[in-house]
Amino acid sequence: MQSEFLPYLFVLLPVAAFFYSSVGHGGASSYLMILALAGFAPEEIRPTALLLNMAVSFIAFMNHRRSCEFPNNLFLQLVVFSVPAAFIGGLVVVESSIYKNILGVLLLFPVLNFLGVFPKNDKTILRDKIWMPPFIGILIGFFSGLIGIGGGILLSPLLLMLGWTNIRQTAALSALFIFVNSVAGYLGTTGFNLIDNKSLWILIPPAVLGGILGSYFGALRFNVKLVKHLLTFVLAGAALKLIFF
């Protein structure tokens, strides 16, 4: 299925990067979804999605960082524990069918977030519990490395639900969190080796370009609500397919 699906990837990956970056995420969940449905193996899917995530999330961070006071202390509390956990998660080899089921479940998180299921709290909850940020960092970091995501789809709704950051701070913190965890997950998955499949390398530049354009247009020109509705529909369908079929 990979070879016959390859021409479509030149369109689907940049489009996914464009729309996902327009709402402030790296887009790993969409890259994973597309590559998994195209029939690539987990050992190819994870590093490819993480490389794309590094580029797009760093661009997103640079855009969102200028719009808020960055929560440095909270970021450090999370990332000091999430980075080694992401590296360890990247070392774990998951059987293909189990991998797709876990990915399908995790895809439901951005769907629920876009639908507004997770509450947003104006009051800070559990921030004084010293163990809470490290616990969240370890948990999200491990699953980030295991599946090949940066963790933003899990972290963003959680930060808002706990009232630890506002909307703009959440976008900036999540973007940088995604970047550093993607680096750690990639190193855990491949070490310092590069992806062997040359077809996947060809797909990376147009996808990164899509992320750059999406980040720009999403910040300045787009109807973000429409984009979220489109992403919700696509991700929900992919999640159901990966879990049940």
C-alpha positions in Angstrom: 0.0 0.0 0.0 2.9 2.4 0.7 4.1 2.8 -2.9 0.6 3.4 -4.4 -0.3 5.8 -1.6 3.0 7.8 -1.8 1.8 10.4 -4.3 -1.2 11.2 -2.0 1.2 11.8 0.9 2.8 14.7 -1.0 -0.6 16.4 -0.6 -1.9 15.0 2.7 1.1 15.6 4.9 1.6 19.3 4.0 -2.2 19.9 4.3 -2.2 18.2 7.7 0.8 20.3 8.8 -0.9 23.4 7.5 -4.2 23.0 9.3 -2.7 21.6 12.5 -0.1 24.3 12.9 -2.8 26.9 12.2 -4.4 25.9 15.6 -1.0 25.9 17.4 0.1 22.3 17.4 3.0 20.4 15.9 0.7 18.0 14.1 2.3 14.6 15.0 -1.1 13.0 15.6 -2.1 13.8 12.0 1.2 12.6 10.5 0.9 9.4 12.5 -2.6 8.9 11.4 -1.8 9.4 7.7 1.4 7.2 7.7 -0.3 4.4 9.7 -3.3 4.3 7.3 -0.8 4.3 4.4 0.7 1.1 5.7 4.1 2.2 7.0 5.6 0.3 9.9 5.8 1.8 13.4 9.6 2.0 13.3 9.2 4.3 10.2 6.2 6.2 11.4 7.5 7.3 14.8 10.8 9.0 13.7 9.2 10.6 10.6 6.4 12.1 12.7 8.8 13.3 15.3 11.1 15.0 12.8 8.1 16.8 11.3 7.0 17.7 14.8 10.3 19.2 15.7 10.2 21.7 12.8 6.6 22.7 13.0 6.4 23.0 16.8 9.5 25.2 16.9 8.0 27.5 14.4 4.8 27.6 16.4 6.7 28.4 19.6 8.5 31.3 17.9 5.1 32.7 16.8 3.3 32.2 20.1 6.2 33.2 22.4 5.8 36.9 21.4 2.2 37.0 22.5 2.5 36.2 26.2 4.6 36.0 29.3 6.2 32.6 29.1 5.7 30.4 32.2 9.4 29.4 32.6 9.1 27.7 36.0 6.2 25.5 35.0 7.9 24.6 31.7 11.0 23.5 33.5 9.1 21.5 36.1 7.4 19.6 33.3 10.2 19.2 30.8 12.9 18.0 33.3 10.9 14.9 33.8 9.2 14.5 30.5 12.4 14.5 28.4 14.0 11.3 29.9 10.6 9.7 30.0 10.1 10.5 26.2 13.6 9.0 25.5 12.7 5.8 27.4 9.3 5.6 25.6 11.2 5.9 22.3 13.2 2.8 23.2 10.1 0.6 23.5 9.2 -1.3 20.4 5.4 -1.8 20.1 3.8 -4.5 18.0 2.0 -3.0 15.0 -1.6 -3.8 15.9 -1.2 -2.7 19.5 0.5 0.5 18.2 -2.5 1.3 16.0 -4.9 0.8 18.9 -2.9 3.1 21.3 -2.6 5.7 18.5 -6.4 5.5 17.9 -7.2 6.1 21.5 -4.7 9.1 21.7 -6.2 10.6 18.6 -9.5 10.9 20.6 -7.8 13.5 22.9 -7.6 16.3 20.3 -11.1 15.4 19.1 -12.5 15.8 22.6 -10.4 19.0 23.1 -11.7 20.6 19.9 -15.3 19.6 20.8 -14.8 21.5 24.1 -15.3 18.4 26.3 -12.4 19.3 28.6 -13.3 22.2 30.9 -11.2 25.4 31.2 -10.7 26.6 34.8 -10.1 30.2 35.8 -8.9 29.0 39.2 -5.6 27.1 39.7 -6.0 23.5 40.8 -3.3 21.3 42.4 -0.5 23.8 41.4 0.8 23.7 45.0 1.3 20.0 44.9 5.0 19.6 44.2 4.6 16.1 42.7 2.0 17.1 40.2 4.0 18.7 37.4 6.7 16.0 37.5 4.0 13.3 37.4 2.3 14.9 34.4 5.7 15.3 32.7 6.7 11.7 33.1 3.3 10.3 32.0 3.0 12.5 28.9 6.7 12.2 28.1 6.6 8.4 28.1 3.6 8.2 25.8 5.1 10.8 23.6 8.2 8.7 22.9 6.2 5.5 22.7 3.8 6.6 20.0 5.8 9.3 18.3 4.1 12.6 19.4 5.3 15.6 21.2 2.6 15.4 23.8 0.8 18.7 23.1 -2.5 17.0 22.4 -2.4 15.7 26.0 -0.8 18.6 27.7 -2.8 21.5 26.3 -6.3 20.5 27.6 -4.8 19.4 30.9 -3.1 22.8 31.5 -6.4 24.7 30.7 -8.4 22.3 32.8 -6.1 22.8 35.8 -6.0 26.5 35.3 -2.2 26.7 35.2 -2.0 28.7 32.0 -4.2 30.9 29.9 -4.8 30.3 26.2 -1.8 32.1 24.8 0.6 30.7 27.4 -0.8 27.2 26.8 0.0 27.5 23.1 3.5 28.7 23.7 4.4 26.3 26.5 2.9 23.3 24.6 4.8 24.2 21.4 8.2 24.2 23.2 7.2 21.1 25.2 6.4 19.3 21.9 9.7 20.3 20.4 11.9 19.1 23.3 10.0 15.9 23.8 10.1 15.2 20.0 13.9 15.5 20.1 14.1 13.1 23.1 11.6 10.7 21.5 13.5 10.7 18.2 16.8 10.0 19.9 15.3 7.2 21.9 13.7 5.7 18.8 16.6 5.9 16.4 19.6 7.1 18.4 21.6 9.3 16.1 20.6 7.3 13.0 18.6 8.7 10.2 15.4 7.2 8.6 16.3 4.5 6.1 13.3 5.0 3.8 14.2 7.6 1.3 10.6 8.1 0.3 9.9 9.5 3.7 12.7 12.0 3.5 11.3 13.4 0.3 8.0 14.1 2.1 9.5 16.1 4.9 10.3 19.5 3.1 6.7 20.0 1.7 5.2 19.1 5.1 7.4 21.6 6.9 6.5 24.2 4.4 2.8 23.5 5.0 3.5 23.9 8.8 5.2 27.3 8.2 2.3 28.6 6.1 -0.3 27.2 8.5 1.3 28.9 11.5 1.3 32.2 9.7 -2.2 32.1 8.3 -3.7 30.6 11.4 -2.3 33.4 13.6 -3.4 36.2 11.2 -6.1 35.3 8.8 -8.0 32.0 9.4 -11.3 31.2 10.9 -9.8 28.9 13.6 -13.2 27.5 14.6 -13.7 26.1 11.0 -10.3 24.6 11.0 -11.0 22.9 14.4 -14.2 21.4 13.0 -12.5 20.0 10.0 -9.7 18.5 12.1 -12.2 17.0 14.6 -14.1 15.2 11.8 -10.9 13.8 10.2 -9.3 12.7 13.5 -12.4 11.1 14.8 -12.8 9.0 11.6 -9.1 7.9 11.7 -9.3 7.1 15.4 -12.3 4.8 14.9 -10.6 3.1 11.9 -7.4 2.4 13.8 -9.2 1.1 16.9 -11.9 -1.1 15.3 -10.7 -2.0 11.8 
